[in-house]
Amino acid sequence: MDVVDFFSGCGGTSTGLEQAGLQIVLGLDNDPSASATFRANFPNARFIERDIRQISVEALAPLFVGRTRPILFSGCAPCQPFSKQNRHMTSDDPRRTLLAEFERFVDRWLPDFILVENVPGMQRVSEGEDGPLYSFVQFLKQHNYSTSMGVLPALWFGVPQKRDRLILIASKHSAIALPKATHGPGRRPYATVRDWIGDLPRVNAGAVHPRDPDHWAATLSDTNMRRIVATPEGGGRESWPDELWLDCHRGHDGHSDVYGRLAWDRPASGLTTRCISYSNGRFGHPEQHRAITIREAACLQTFPRKYRFVGTASSKAEQVGNAVPPLMARQIGKCFLLHAKKYSLLSPKSVERRTPTRKAALFDGGERCRS
């Protein structure tokens, strides 16, 4: 089964789908750093680095010449317009229309399978008939797709992080169901911070490990160093002496995660685009006096240890925070494969792993394409 990853970001969804056994044939994104990261980790996939609103649906035509394998369109559009953490949410945010842009490609090519991922807030925003998700689901039904949708915790799939995602999957062939939990009560225990970063080498605040440029920790001010020293594993500002408190936190119980430390034997809090900043969440290392590194954040998202990130430190943190956890995407990918095998959609030849040829025709329509 082949995959076109729209809004690919740094490749979290593609990583998980590839781990499940799917073939990534094309990525699409307009963020230069995230696009460079994707290309670095998927060198055999084609890539279009451009705003989807400026791309013709015919750009995908080469993928459908002589096609014998089923194809999946993944459309994990930017979630900021629907996130509860976005205090500046407006109905005219242009990113709210990106699902409709994805719909253009679905309408033209009618792929075998569809995956849409976003924050649960998208479901709430889309409850009315004018909502982007509601409109998209109605479009799928009109084109005889069977759909299944729900809010799934990443914890269910071995991700060591409290992170809920809205997942919509669709099949052109028959009824399809969301994947079942693999972790939790009665199953394997939830993964923890220790499971995923406990064996990484020590680094100091402001330092980088000599063998991994992404195992880098941000510098702390003298005051923040005093704060994290005063914070026990899993604790927060409630443990500080009075002189370290900020005036805005006095008499305020909210935002209790900021300036907090992770706990070794519990899942991490949900990572954000500022996941390497000690002052922006529970992103303090459980015992070392620093914020978590880019590599540690990527591990808590379940990226492979050797995954390469491109860009500035802040850009890398944004890429990691925005990514779909690969282990979650892996279980969804397995769900698609099992479904396809059940209905004999995969021929013996199509099940074989293949490397896309670099001699295939480039995409037309004026798009910039990197093979």
C-alpha positions in Angstrom: 0.0 0.0 0.0 1.3 3.4 -1.0 0.9 6.7 1.0 0.7 10.3 0.1 1.4 12.4 3.2 -0.3 15.8 2.9 0.8 18.4 5.5 3.6 15.9 6.3 5.5 18.1 8.7 8.7 16.4 9.8 7.3 13.0 9.1 5.7 11.6 12.3 2.7 10.0 10.5 4.9 8.7 7.6 7.3 7.2 10.1 4.6 5.2 11.8 2.9 4.2 8.6 6.2 3.0 7.2 6.9 1.0 10.4 3.6 -0.7 9.8 4.6 -1.8 6.4 3.2 0.9 4.1 5.3 2.7 1.4 5.7 6.5 1.6 5.7 7.7 -2.0 5.1 11.4 -1.6 5.2 14.1 1.1 3.8 17.6 0.8 4.4 20.6 3.1 5.3 24.2 2.8 7.5 24.6 5.9 11.1 24.7 4.8 12.7 23.2 7.9 10.0 20.5 8.3 10.3 19.7 4.6 14.0 19.3 4.9 13.6 17.0 7.9 11.1 14.9 5.9 13.4 14.6 2.9 16.4 13.7 5.1 14.5 10.7 6.6 12.6 9.6 3.5 15.1 10.0 0.7 13.3 7.7 -1.6 10.0 9.5 -1.5 9.1 12.4 -3.8 8.4 15.7 -2.2 6.5 18.9 -3.0 7.5 21.9 -0.9 4.7 24.4 -1.6 1.4 25.7 -0.1 -1.3 23.2 -1.0 -3.5 26.0 -2.1 -1.1 26.6 -4.9 -0.9 23.0 -6.1 -3.0 21.5 -8.9 -4.6 18.2 -8.2 -3.0 17.0 -11.5 0.4 17.2 -9.7 -0.4 13.7 -8.4 -1.1 12.2 -11.9 2.3 10.3 -12.2 1.3 8.3 -9.1 -1.8 6.9 -10.8 -0.2 5.8 -14.1 -0.5 2.0 -14.2 -1.4 1.9 -10.5 -2.1 -1.6 -9.2 -1.5 -1.0 -5.5 -4.0 0.5 -3.1 -3.2 4.1 -2.0 -3.8 6.0 1.2 -4.1 9.8 1.4 -3.1 11.1 4.8 -4.2 14.7 5.6 -3.1 15.8 9.0 -3.6 19.5 8.6 -2.1 22.1 11.0 -4.1 21.9 14.3 -3.5 25.4 15.7 -6.9 26.9 14.6 -8.7 24.2 16.6 -6.5 23.8 19.6 -7.8 24.8 23.0 -4.4 26.3 23.7 -4.9 28.8 20.9 -6.2 31.9 22.6 -6.4 33.8 19.3 -8.7 31.4 17.5 -10.7 33.2 14.8 -13.2 31.9 12.2 -11.3 33.5 9.4 -8.0 31.8 10.1 -6.9 30.6 6.6 -5.7 27.3 8.1 -9.3 26.3 8.8 -9.8 25.8 5.0 -6.9 23.4 4.6 -9.1 20.3 5.0 -11.1 21.6 2.0 -7.9 21.8 0.1 -7.2 18.2 0.9 -10.7 17.4 -0.2 -9.8 18.7 -3.7 -7.3 15.9 -4.1 -9.5 13.3 -2.6 -12.3 14.3 -5.0 -10.0 14.1 -8.0 -8.3 10.8 -7.2 -10.7 8.9 -4.9 -7.9 7.1 -3.0 -8.7 3.6 -1.5 -8.1 4.9 2.0 -8.0 8.2 3.9 -6.6 9.2 7.2 -7.2 12.6 8.9 -5.7 13.5 12.3 -6.2 16.6 14.4 -6.8 17.9 17.9 -10.1 17.0 19.5 -11.0 20.7 19.3 -11.6 20.3 15.6 -14.5 18.0 16.3 -16.1 20.6 18.6 -15.6 23.5 16.1 -17.0 21.3 13.4 -20.3 20.3 15.0 -22.3 22.7 12.9 -23.0 22.1 9.3 -20.6 24.9 8.3 -17.7 23.2 10.2 -14.8 21.9 8.1 -14.8 18.4 9.5 -18.6 18.0 9.2 -18.4 19.1 5.6 -15.6 16.7 4.8 -17.4 13.7 6.4 -20.5 14.5 4.4 -18.4 14.7 1.2 -16.9 11.3 2.0 -20.3 9.8 2.5 -21.5 11.3 -0.8 -18.6 9.5 -2.5 -19.5 6.1 -0.8 -16.7 6.0 1.7 -17.2 4.2 4.9 -15.9 6.2 7.8 -14.9 5.7 11.5 -14.0 8.6 13.7 -13.1 9.1 17.4 -10.8 10.7 19.9 -8.0 8.3 20.7 -5.4 8.7 23.5 -1.9 8.2 22.4 -1.3 6.3 25.6 -3.4 3.4 24.2 -0.7 2.7 21.6 2.5 2.7 23.7 3.2 6.5 23.4 4.6 7.7 26.8 2.6 10.9 26.7 -0.9 12.2 27.6 -2.0 13.3 24.2 -5.5 12.8 22.7 -6.0 13.0 19.0 -9.1 13.1 16.8 -8.7 10.3 14.2 -10.9 9.9 11.1 -10.3 6.9 8.8 -12.2 6.0 5.7 -12.3 3.2 3.2 -13.7 3.2 -0.4 -14.3 -0.5 -0.2 -16.1 -1.6 2.9 -16.8 -0.7 6.6 -13.6 0.1 8.6 -13.1 0.4 12.3 -10.6 2.4 14.4 -7.7 0.5 15.9 -8.1 -1.0 19.4 -5.9 -0.1 22.3 -2.8 -2.1 22.8 -1.9 -0.6 26.2 -3.9 0.1 29.3 -6.0 -1.8 31.9 -6.0 -5.5 31.1 -3.4 -4.9 28.4 0.3 -3.9 28.4 1.1 -1.2 30.9 1.2 2.4 29.7 4.7 3.5 28.6 6.6 5.8 30.8 9.2 8.6 30.5 11.8 6.2 31.9 11.0 3.6 29.2 11.9 6.0 26.4 14.6 8.4 27.7 16.0 6.7 30.9 19.1 5.5 29.1 20.1 8.6 27.2 23.4 10.1 28.2 23.6 13.0 30.6 24.0 16.6 29.3 24.1 19.9 31.1 21.8 22.9 30.5 23.2 24.8 27.5 25.3 21.8 26.4 25.0 19.3 23.5 26.1 15.7 23.4 29.1 15.3 21.1 27.6 12.3 19.2 24.1 13.7 18.7 23.5 17.3 17.8 19.8 17.0 18.8 20.6 15.9 22.3 20.9 19.5 23.2 19.4 21.3 26.2 18.5 25.0 26.4 20.5 27.3 28.6 18.8 28.3 31.9 19.0 31.7 33.6 20.4 31.7 37.2 16.9 32.1 38.6 15.5 29.3 36.6 18.4 27.1 37.6 17.5 27.8 41.2 13.9 26.9 40.4 14.6 23.6 38.8 17.1 22.7 41.6 14.2 23.3 44.1 11.8 21.1 42.1 11.6 17.4 42.9 10.9 14.7 40.3 7.4 15.1 39.0 6.9 18.3 41.0 6.3 21.9 40.2 6.4 25.4 41.6 4.6 24.3 44.8 8.0 23.2 46.1 9.8 26.5 45.6 10.8 29.0 48.3 8.7 32.2 48.3 11.4 34.3 46.6 11.3 32.2 43.4 7.6 32.6 42.8 6.3 34.8 40.0 3.7 37.3 40.9 1.3 36.0 38.2 1.3 32.5 39.8 0.4 33.7 43.3 -3.2 32.8 44.1 -3.5 31.2 40.7 -4.0 27.4 40.4 -4.0 27.2 36.6 -1.0 26.5 34.4 0.4 24.1 37.1 2.6 22.3 34.6 4.8 25.3 33.8 8.2 25.0 35.3 7.5 21.4 36.2 9.6 18.3 36.1 8.6 15.1 34.4 8.2 12.0 36.5 10.3 8.9 35.6 7.6 6.3 36.0 4.6 8.1 34.6 3.8 9.3 31.1 4.8 12.8 30.1 2.5 15.7 29.7 1.4 16.5 26.2 4.3 17.9 24.3 3.9 21.3 22.6 5.8 23.3 20.1 7.8 24.7 23.0 8.7 21.4 24.5 12.3 22.2 25.1 11.5 25.3 27.2 11.5 24.8 31.0 9.1 27.7 31.5 6.5 26.6 29.0 5.2 23.3 30.5 6.2 20.2 32.4 9.3 19.9 30.4 12.0 19.8 33.1 14.1 16.6 33.1 13.1 14.2 35.9 16.5 14.5 37.7 19.0 16.5 35.7 18.8 20.3 36.2 17.7 21.3 32.7 14.8 21.2 30.3 14.5 18.1 28.1 16.5 18.0 24.9 15.2 17.9 21.4 16.2 14.2 21.2 14.3 13.5 24.5 11.2 15.3 23.2 11.4 13.3 20.0 11.8 10.0 21.9 8.7 10.9 24.0 6.9 11.3 20.7 8.3 7.8 19.8 10.5 8.9 16.9 13.4 6.5 16.3 16.7 7.5 18.1 18.5 8.1 14.8 15.8 10.4 13.3 17.4 13.5 11.9 15.9 16.9 12.4 16.8 20.0 10.3 16.5 23.7 11.3 17.0 25.9 14.3 16.5 24.6 17.8 13.1 26.3 18.0 12.1 25.0 14.6 13.0 21.4 15.6 11.0 21.7 18.8 8.0 23.0 16.8 8.4 20.1 14.4 8.5 17.5 17.2 5.6 19.2 19.1 3.4 19.2 16.0 4.1 15.7 14.9 1.8 12.7 15.1 3.4 10.2 17.4 4.8 7.5 15.1 3.7 4.6 17.4 0.1 5.9 17.1 0.4 6.2 13.4 1.9 2.7 13.2 -1.2 1.1 14.8 -3.4 3.1 12.5 -1.3 1.8 9.5 -1.7 -1.8 10.7 -5.4 -1.2 10.8 -5.5 -0.2 7.2 -3.3 -3.1 6.1 -5.4 -5.7 8.0 -8.5 -4.2 6.4 -7.0 -4.4 2.9 -5.9 -8.0 3.4 -9.3 -8.9 4.8 -10.9 -7.8 1.6 -8.1 -9.1 -0.7 -7.1 -5.7 -1.8 -3.4 -6.5 -1.6 -2.0 -8.8 -4.3 1.1 -10.9 -3.3 3.2 -8.7 -5.5 1.9 -5.5 -3.9 2.7 -6.7 -0.4 6.4 -6.8 -1.2 8.4 -3.7 0.0 9.5 -1.6 -2.9 11.9 1.3 -3.3 10.4 3.9 -5.7 12.4 4.6 -8.8 14.1 7.9 -9.1 13.6 7.8 -12.9 9.8 8.2 -12.6 8.3 11.3 -14.3 8.3 14.5 -12.2 5.0 16.0 -11.1 3.4 18.4 -13.5 1.3 21.5 -12.9 4.1 23.8 -12.2 4.9 22.4 -8.7 8.4 22.3 -7.4 9.2 18.6 -6.9 12.2 16.9 -5.3 12.7 13.3 -6.3 
